[in-house]
Amino acid sequence: MKMTRIEKFFVRSPLRLYFQRKFEAPWVLSNLNIGSGCVCLEIGCGHGAGALLINQYLDCKRVIGVDIDPDMIEGAKRYISRPPRWARDIRTDNIDFICQDAAKLSFPDCYFDAAFLFGVLDHITEWRGVVAEVFRVLKVGGMFSFEEFLLGESSRNRWGHVSIGEAELRDALETVGYSIQSFEMMKRLPRCFVRAVKDDYSSKGGVVEWGKYIYPGEGVT
């Protein structure tokens, strides 16, 4: 779903950028062991800072940011065309922003080396579909690293958010077939930092059918 005007104002605010740079990016983008020349995806590109941060932390061949809102796409393009002082030495010629539904991506299977998002799933009603689509477009061994708000049932549809619990998120990742490498909860805020890897199912003798891993011996329905 698209953000409200209030949410867009916050996403584009200096305060949001400060927290994204100083707190979220180090958790999401540091120590990933991703090689140079990687192709990376950002779900929910927002004002464009996320793509710049991905380039700052990783040696990317290409960074693609997607967002369902054309207004956010245009804003992100403007933002990186005149990058702020902190980003003036960061590469921008390899960044593309595309208006797409993250639950119905146009990219082929096994296209990206890594995928990232910064607190986006709680804005998407069909967030499980996004988890499955990211899995599809990741290469085997690809990393899905992200930060997310875990909001209770009382927050459903409030301020444009949907409720996601820790157990729900873990189940969605594992059902699709990710191997969860880390799942860290903040102590005072309902936020988590997650790193999950797309496993090599060929070594397990299983297949992926409609976004769900079918273990050896199980039927494909």
N, C-alpha and C positions, 0 to 999 in steps of 0.2 A: 504494500500500500504506500501511497505518497505521503510525505510528511506534511504536517500543518504548518502554517506561517510561523507560529511560535517555535516549533521544532527547527525549522529552517534558520530562523534567526539565531538560535542557540548553536546549531551545527557550524554556522559561519562566524561565530563570535571568537574573539581572542582567547577567552577562557577555555572554550572547547579545544582550540588548537594547542593551547599550553598543555593541557592534560594529555592530549593525544601524543604530543612530542615527548614530554618528560616522563610520562608514566606508562601509557599504553604501548607505544612503539617499542620501547626496550623489552617489554615482556613478549610482544607478538613477533618481533623481527630479529631479535638477537640470538646468536648461537644456534642457527638452524642447520648448519652444515649443508648448505645448498651451493652447488658449484657455479662458476661464472658462466655467463651466457644463458641464464635461465629465462624462461618465459613465465610471467606471473600474472595472476588474476586478482583484482580487488572487487569484492561484492559490496555494492553501495558506496560509490566513490565520493559521495558528499561534495564538499567544497573543493576537493582535489589534493588536499594535503597528504592524504594516505598514499597516493601514488608517488608523490615526491619522497615520502619517508621510506617506501619500499626501495626506491632507487638509492636512497642514502645508505641503507643498510646492506643492500645486495647488489651484486654486479649483474644487472639484468640486460638481456638482449631486447626484451620488450615487456612493457607493463600495460595491461588493459584493465581499465576501470569501467564497471557497468552500473547503471542505475535506471530504475524504471521511470524516473521523473525527468523529462526533457529540460526543465528549468535547472535542475542540479547539474546535468551534463554541460549545459552552456556555461554555468557558473564555474565549474571545474576547469573548463577550457580557458576561460578568462583568467582564472587564478594562476595557472601555470604559465600563461603567456607573459605575465609580469610577476614572477615569483617574489616572495618576500625576502628580506635580507638574509634570514637563516638558510634559505634554499637557493641562493644565487649561484652557488657552485655545484648544484645538483643537476644532473642531466634531465632534460625534458623532451628531447627529440624522439625518444623511444616510447613515449606515453601516448596512449589513445583512450578516449572516453567514448563509450557506446551506449546508447539508450536501449536497454533490454530488460526483460523480465528474468530475474535470476533463477527462477524455477523452470525456465524454458530457454536455456542458453543455446545460441546458434553454433557454438564451436564444436568441432568433431571430438570424438572420444579420445582420451589420453593425449590432450593437447598441451596442458600446462604442467610446469614443474612444481609450482606451489600456488596456493590460493590463500587470501587473507580477507578478514573483515574486522571492523571496529564497531561493535555494538549495533548490529544491523538486524539480526534475526528477530528481535522482539518487535520490529516494525512490520514484519511480514507474516500475514495470516498463514500462508502455506510454507512455513519455514522448514518443515521436514522435506518438502520438495526441493528447496534450495540445497540442503545438506546432500541430498541424493544427486542433484545435478553437478555440484562441485566434485563429488566422487567420480561421476562419469567423465568429466573433462580433465581430471588429473591423470598424469602418467602413473604407472605402477611405481610405487615408492615415493610418490609425490606427497608433499606436506600441506595440510590444512591447518593453519595457525590463526587463532582469532581470540578476540575478547568479546564477552557477551554479558548482558544483564539477565539475571534470573529473577523474574518477577512472579509474585504469587497470583492466585486466581482473582483476587480483588482488583488487580491491575488490568485484567482483560478488557481490551477495547477502551481503556482510559488513556487520554493523551496520545492516542495513536499506537499504543503498545498492546502486545499479546503476551499472555503468561507462558513462561517456559520454566520448568523446574529442572533441578540438577539431574534427577533420575530420567526425566523425559529426554533431556539432551543427550545423556550418555546412551540411552536406548536407541535414539535416532541415529547416532554415529555408528554404533556397533551393529545395528540391524542392517544398515546399508553395506557395511563391511570394513569400516575403518578400524585400525588398531590404535587405540588411544595411548599416546606416549606420555602425556601429562594432563592433569585436570586440576587446576589450582583455584581454590576459592579465596576471595578476599575476606578478611576478618570482620570488617565493619560495614561493608557495602555488599549488596546482592549481585556481585560480579564474579565472573570466572575467566580464567585464561586457559585455553585449550590448545593442545597440539595433537593432531591425529594424522596417521599415515595410511595411504591406500596400499593395502597388502597385495602381495603377489599370489593370487588364488590358483594359478596354474600349478604351483608347487604343492597345493593342498588337494588338488583334484576336484575343486568346486567350480561353480559358474556364478555369474551375476545375472539375475533375472528380474527385470523391472525394479532396479535399485535395491534389491535384497540379495545377500549372499546365500546361496544354497549349498549347505555343507555336503560332503561326500556321503552317499547313502540316502539322502533325502530326495523326494520327488520334486520335479519342477512342474508347478501348476500354473 
